[in-house]
Amino acid sequence: MASKISDYHLFYKMSNSHPLRPFTAVGEIDHVHILSEHIGALLIGEEYGDVTFVVEKKRFPAHRVILAARCQYFRALLYGGMRESQPEAEIPLQDTTAEAFTMLLKYIYTGRATLTDEKEEVLLDFLSLAHKYGFPELEDSTSEYLCTILNIQNVCMTFDVASLYSLPKLTCMCCMFMDRNAQEVLSSEGFLSLSKTALLNIVLRDSFAAPEKDIFLALLNWCKHNSKENHAEIMQAVRLPLMSLTELLNVVRPSGLLSPDAILDAIKVRSESRDMDLNYRGMLIPEENIATMKYGAQVVKGELKSALLDGDTQNYDLDHGFSRHPIDDDCRSGIEIKLGQPSIINHIRILLWDRDSRSYSYFIEVSMDELDWIRVIDHSQYLCRSWQKLYFPARVCRLVLMANK
């Protein structure tokens, strides 16, 4: 009986090296990875080395020609006629660690560096070496990685280094992180180790939004920890008029770091200035809508309050999907929003009712205490409808009122 075969395949596999296979034309050969491995092996094997670096009593044999080819600094050092250019020279290096220098040599020889699982202190030393020896691409890549691992424990020392080497992206990310975690930063150990310049850059920011009493106490601790610095200059960063009379008398005065005249001046400013003229601090969240429940905002005046904060600008009709308020003679019964915390704003977008031919005249005011209001937009002489994209000088506020006129 013949067996039944449903399918049958016969084939002969030709290897790529078979003489009958046509050659594929290759216009460019890229074996950079092989080159990297071979040059990297010189570092691991320590063969043919003609210069030695000494870091923390640890010796690092290296090759002049490779260092000079990769780095202008080493080219000048090793071939510039100085003592270090002598054969078999030993060169001590200060202000770095053996771990960071090991990473730098690996990068010089292979073009690779492994940043994960390294301590923040080592990464910052590594960043310092990249800056010192002129490796801008390495500096950028290390900065980008540091941006991803910022936390309360490392943000202060990272900001210090980023400020020292003028690294804009890393500096900006550190500032944003500290702004959003201001009170935790003030109580961290890293805060006490900040340089004076970095410290002032942080606390002078309008967006470093912590209670002024907490800022004062943190600066007081910093002064105790850095007794040789000019404490008067540090204390000038405190916004005394933002503190209550009780805080000025019971917290600031006993410290002895501010003169009685400075305290009296603060009391005078507080009592004679209108509230919205005080130099408030506020949270800064760029390019995000902060009038949402996500950020703790709520509608305190107006009808159908939840509709204003649901984020839906597409589905609204006569029955649902919009907030409203009655129009009265005193113009104070508008829609009022209380933000989750004092915030810095300079842009408001409003969608006015546009499902019929009606138009509206309106104004917008902001306040911190619901008593003193500043008008930032006045369209009371215009007829407006649909989307309103409104810009004004940045203001710190807690409350926003829109009313028709």
Residue pairs with C-beta under 8 A, 6 or more apart in sequence:
14 20
14 21
15 21
36 110
36 111
36 112
37 110
39 66
39 109
39 110
40 106
40 109
40 110
40 112
42 48
42 63
42 66
42 109
43 62
43 105
43 106
43 109
43 110
46 61
48 63
49 61
49 62
49 63
50 63
50 64
50 87
50 88
51 61
51 62
51 63
51 64
51 67
51 78
51 84
51 88
51 89
51 90
51 91
52 59
52 60
52 61
52 62
52 88
52 89
52 90
52 91
53 59
53 60
53 62
53 90
53 91
53 92
53 93
53 101
54 60
54 90
54 91
54 92
54 93
55 92
55 93
55 96
55 97
55 98
55 101
56 97
56 98
58 98
59 90
60 101
60 102
60 105
62 105
64 74
64 78
64 79
66 108
66 109
67 74
67 75
67 78
67 108
68 74
68 75
68 78
68 79
69 75
70 108
71 108
71 133
71 134
71 135
72 134
73 132
73 133
73 134
74 133
77 84
77 85
77 91
78 84
78 85
79 85
83 89
84 91
93 101
95 128
96 125
96 128
96 129
97 121
97 122
97 125
99 118
99 122
99 125
100 122
100 125
100 126
100 128
100 129
101 129
103 113
103 114
103 118
103 122
103 126
104 126
104 129
104 130
104 133
106 112
106 113
107 113
107 135
107 138
113 126
113 138
113 141
113 142
115 123
115 126
115 142
115 145
118 126
120 146
120 149
120 153
120 154
120 157
120 158
121 157
123 142
123 145
123 146
124 146
124 157
124 158
124 161
126 142
127 139
127 142
127 143
127 146
127 161
127 165
128 161
128 165
130 136
130 138
130 139
130 142
131 139
131 165
139 165
139 167
140 169
143 162
143 167
143 169
143 170
144 169
146 158
146 170
147 169
147 170
147 173
150 158
150 173
150 174
150 177
152 181
152 184
152 185
152 188
152 190
153 188
153 189
153 190
154 190
155 174
155 177
155 178
155 181
155 185
155 188
155 190
156 178
156 185
156 188
156 190
156 191
156 193
156 194
156 198
157 190
157 193
158 170
158 174
159 171
159 174
159 175
159 178
159 194
159 198
159 202
160 193
160 194
160 195
160 198
161 167
162 170
162 171
162 174
163 171
163 195
163 197
163 198
163 201
164 195
175 202
175 205
175 207
178 185
178 202
178 208
179 205
179 207
179 208
179 209
179 283
179 284
180 283
180 285
182 208
182 209
182 210
183 210
183 211
183 214
185 191
185 202
186 210
186 214
186 215
186 217
186 218
187 218
191 199
191 218
191 222
192 221
192 222
192 225
192 226
193 225
194 202
194 222
196 226
196 229
196 230
196 233
196 234
199 219
199 222
199 234
200 233
200 234
200 237
202 208
203 215
203 219
203 237
203 238
204 237
206 279
206 280
206 281
206 282
206 284
206 344
206 396
207 281
207 282
207 283
207 284
207 344
208 215
208 281
209 281
209 282
209 283
209 284
209 341
209 342
210 281
212 238
212 239
212 240
212 242
212 243
212 247
212 281
213 243
213 247
213 251
215 237
215 238
215 239
216 238
216 243
216 247
216 251
216 252
216 255
217 251
219 234
219 235
219 237
219 238
220 255
220 257
222 234
223 229
223 231
223 234
223 235
223 257
231 257
232 257
235 257
235 258
238 252
238 258
239 279
239 281
240 248
240 252
240 258
240 262
240 263
240 265
240 266
240 269
241 266
241 269
241 270
241 273
241 278
241 279
242 278
242 279
242 280
242 281
243 251
243 252
243 266
245 267
245 270
248 263
248 266
248 267
249 263
252 258
252 263
253 260
253 263
269 278
270 278
274 372
275 367
275 368
275 369
275 371
275 372
276 366
276 367
276 368
276 372
276 373
276 374
276 395
278 368
280 342
280 368
280 396
281 342
281 396
282 341
282 342
282 343
282 344
282 396
282 397
283 290
283 341
283 342
283 343
283 344
284 343
284 344
285 295
285 343
288 295
289 311
289 349
290 297
290 339
290 340
290 343
290 345
291 297
291 308
291 309
291 337
291 339
291 400
292 309
292 311
293 309
295 339
295 340
295 341
296 339
296 340
296 341
297 309
297 337
297 338
297 339
297 340
298 305
298 309
298 337
298 338
299 305
299 306
299 308
299 309
299 323
299 335
299 336
299 337
299 338
300 336
300 337
300 338
300 399
301 325
301 333
301 334
301 335
301 336
301 401
302 308
302 323
302 324
302 325
302 334
302 335
302 336
303 323
303 324
303 325
304 320
304 322
304 323
304 324
305 323
307 316
307 320
307 321
307 322
307 323
308 322
308 323
308 335
308 337
312 321
313 351
315 321
316 322
316 355
317 355
318 355
322 353
323 335
324 335
325 333
325 334
325 335
325 403
325 404
326 333
327 333
327 404
331 363
331 403
331 404
331 405
332 403
333 403
334 362
334 401
334 402
334 403
334 404
335 401
335 402
335 403
336 399
336 400
336 401
336 402
337 399
337 400
337 401
338 398
338 399
339 397
339 398
339 399
339 400
341 398
342 368
342 396
342 397
342 398
343 396
343 397
343 398
344 394
344 395
344 396
345 366
345 394
345 395
345 397
345 400
346 391
346 392
346 393
346 394
346 395
347 389
347 390
347 391
347 392
348 364
348 377
348 388
348 390
348 392
348 400
349 387
349 388
349 389
349 390
350 387
350 388
350 390
350 402
351 386
351 387
351 388
352 359
352 360
352 362
352 384
352 385
352 386
352 387
352 388
353 360
353 385
354 385
354 386
358 385
359 383
359 384
359 385
360 383
360 384
360 385
360 404
361 379
361 380
361 381
361 382
361 383
361 384
361 404
361 405
362 377
362 379
362 380
362 384
362 402
362 403
362 404
362 405
363 375
363 377
363 378
363 379
363 380
363 402
363 403
363 405
364 375
364 376
364 377
364 390
364 400
364 401
364 402
365 373
365 374
365 375
365 376
365 400
365 401
365 403
366 373
366 374
366 376
366 395
366 397
366 399
366 400
366 401
367 373
367 374
367 397
367 398
367 399
367 401
368 396
368 397
368 398
368 399
369 398
370 399
373 401
374 395
374 397
376 390
376 392
376 393
376 395
377 390
377 392
379 388
380 405
